[in-house]
Amino acid sequence: MKIKVPKVRSKDGEPVNFRSALVPPYVRKARSLEGALLWLYLKGVSACEMEEALSILVGPEAKGLSVSTVARMKGQGKSEYYAWRSKQLDKYRWVYIWVDGIYSGLRSE
């Protein structure tokens, strides 16, 4: 099957730059990758094991992650967590509901 490659030219001869409407400029990793990385970090996966674990969870998108990239992404996640943890909640009113119980998956017949 032959596919013709579209040619894009501007009317004044200037080069045309492609800008995706779906992906912001300079995005090199997906949010799903960041989420998976932070989840693995919380589960205790080391930076050296991170690429293998991410490639299983996310797929080929995770290939080629260096240890420094993993460390930088973990640092960003930590800073977001500390900002969330130190957020002032004084201006909000809170209602607490405490529930305690036991769930048994066994059927009694």
KOLSE-565041 format. One record per atom (N, C-alpha, C): residue in one letter; x, y, z. Coordinates in steps of 0.001 Angstrom, whole numbers, plus 500000, padded with zeros to 6 digits. Example, Ala and Ser with C-alpha at 12.3 -4.5 7.8 and 13.67 -1.06 7.14 Angstrom:
2
A513190494310507800/A512300495500507800/A513200496700507800/S512850497750507080/S513670498940507140/S512900500030507870/
***
This chain:
109
M500841498837500000/M500000500000500000/M500897501240500000/K500688502110499065/K501470503340498998/K500693504463499663/I501418505224500462/I500807506363501153/I501549507615500729/K500806508603500300/K501421509868499924/K501641510706501175/V502835511229501312/V503165512088502444/V502697513498502123/P501866514071502988/P501386515428502702/P502524516442502792/K502465517427501931/K503461518494501947/K502802519740502507/V503487520351503456/V502937521540504100/V503818522727503740/R503192523720503162/R503914524944502815/R503057526136503204/S503716527178503644/S502970528404503904/S502884529197502604/K501961530119502566/K501762530899501340/K502923531840501054/D503611532288502134/D504708533234501921/D506074532553501847/G506120531205501876/G507379530494501732/G508108530216503035/E507583530707504151/E508210530454505453/E507944529012505886/P508869528426506663/P508623527060507144/P507429527015508096/V506725525895508076/V505560525703508931/V505954524763510063/N505742525208511282/N506043524374512444/N504777523673512907/F504906522376513136/F503769521599513622/F503608521800515122/R502386522059515568/R502064522160516992/R500858521274517251/S501057520293518108/S499974519368518427/S498937520049519306/A497679519776519028/A496599520293519867/A496387519402521083/L496940518194521052/L496745517242522142/L497884517231523148/V499115517357522670/V500285517253523541/V500947518615523655/P501142519115524889/P501828520395525048/P503269520315524550/P503863521450524165/P505233521423523668/P506211520954524741/Y507253520276524318/Y508361519808525157/Y507963518719526149/V506852518053525936/V506482516943526811/V507211515704526321/R507989515096527197/R508750513915526815/R508311512669527577/K507481512831528586/K507010511662529321/K505543511846529668/A504833510761529754/A503405510807530041/A503175510852531542/R502011511386531934/R501657511415533360/R501523509999533908/S501116509049533059/S500997507667533530/S502353507127533952/L503403507533533254/L504752507107533611/L505163507703534945/E504870508983535157/E505192509616536438/E504432508956537580/G503155508674537350/G502347508029538384/G502866506646538726/A503239505885537704/A503780504547537945/A505101504632538691/L505931505599538327/L507219505753538993/L507041506076540470/L506147506997540790/L505931507357542191/L505323506203542972/W504445505435542349/W503855504281543027/W504929503249543342/L505817502975542369/L506904502025542602/L507852502531543682/Y508113503827543684/Y508981504420544702/Y508385504211546095/L507082504428546222/L506419504223547512/L506433502759547931/K506489501857546961/K506542500424547262/K507964499946547551/G508958500835547427/G510325500483547790/G511204499982546664/V510816500195545408/V511640499771544283/V512811500741544147/S514026500202544045/S515209501061543956/S515316501683542566/A516141502718542459/A516316503425541185/A516918502507540125/C517778501579540536/C518395500657539575/C517381499669538997/E516364499310539772/E515349498351539324/E514166499039538643/M514161500358538635/M513001501114538188/M512696500901536706/E513709500892535840/E513458500757534400/E512782499427534089/E513255498350534703/E512656497038534451/E511210496996534939/A510980497529536131/A509626497526536692/A508688498393535853/L509149499559535432/L508306500440534620/L508023499852533246/S508996499160532654/S508756498577531335/S507700497484531405/I507603496795532551/I506555495787532722/I505199496465532875/L505141497537533670/L503872498211533939/L503394499091532794/V504297499886532242/V503909500917531281/V504145500484529836/G505160499657529612/G505476499220528263/G506745499873527753/P506944499881526437/P508197500380525865/P508437501869526105/E507413502593526546/E507570504019526848/E508623504244527939/A508865503232528766/A509773503373529899/A511221503069529545/K511495502568528371/K512862502208528001/K513752503445527938/G514989503280528353/G515960504349528250/G515924505369529367/L515219505078530453/L515218506007531586/L516521505854532353/S517252506922532490/S518495506857533248/S518197506976534733/V519177506605535547/V519025506701536998/V518819508157537404/S519486509090536709/S519322510508537049/S517910510997536714/T517323510501535621/T515946510869535282/T514979510349536325/V515181509104536749/V514334508517537792/V514471509313539082/A515703509674539447/A515927510445540675/A515266511818540589/R515340512459539425/R514718513770539254/R513194513670539365/M512613512637538768/M511165512459538841/M510722512147540265/K511530511371540991/K511206511098542395/K511293512378543215/G512276513214542932/G512410514488543639/G511222515403543400/Q510723515427542167/Q509537516230541863/Q508328515707542619/G508203514397542689/G507093513804543434/G507179514112544914/K508399514070545453/K508586514395546872/K508214515840547153/S508652516745546285/S508348518159546522/S506844518414546443/E506144517748545518/E504685517881545451/E504035517338546718/Y504546516226547220/Y504002515633548444/Y504198516566549634/Y505400517118549786/Y505665518015550921/Y504820519286550833/A504600519781549620/A503736520955549455/A502303520615549851/W501834519432549469/W500482519005549834/W500368518796551338/R501404518198551935/R501374517894553364/R501381519154554222/S502027520199553756/S502118521429554545/S501013522433554209/K500050522035553397/K498952522919553016/K498110523270554248/Q497807524549554405/Q497013525007555542/Q495542524671555323/L494947524022556315/L493547523622556219/L492686524347557243/D493215525415557840/D492500526136558893/D491201526771558401/K491156527158557143/K489974527862556644/K488823526917556294/Y489051525607556384/Y488018524627556060/Y487437524009557327/R486182523632557257/R485548522889558347/R485491521429557922/W485850520555558830/W485930519135558505/W484987518323559377/V484424517303558793/V483592516343559514/V484283514987559383/Y484466514322560513/Y485129513027560511/Y484115511921560728/I484262510858559983/I483469509651560200/I484459508516560397/W484380507864561533/W485286506763561833/W484507505462561710/V484984504573560878/V484306503304560652/V485290502188560946/D484828501196561671/D485663500046561975/D484857498794561662/G485485497801561110/G484741496591560791/G485649495483560322/I485064494323560155/I485783493154559660/I485005492624558463/Y485718492356557390/Y485099491785556204/Y485659490390556009/S484808489441555874/S485229488070555620/S484696487657554259/G485568487194553403/G485163486772552071/G484595485363552044/L484583484676553172/L484073483309553220/L482564483300553364/R481936482379552686/R480483482231552804/R480172481219553901/S479183481519554667/S478732480537555658/S477456479898555137/E477446478597555076/E476273477899554534/E475619477073555599/
***
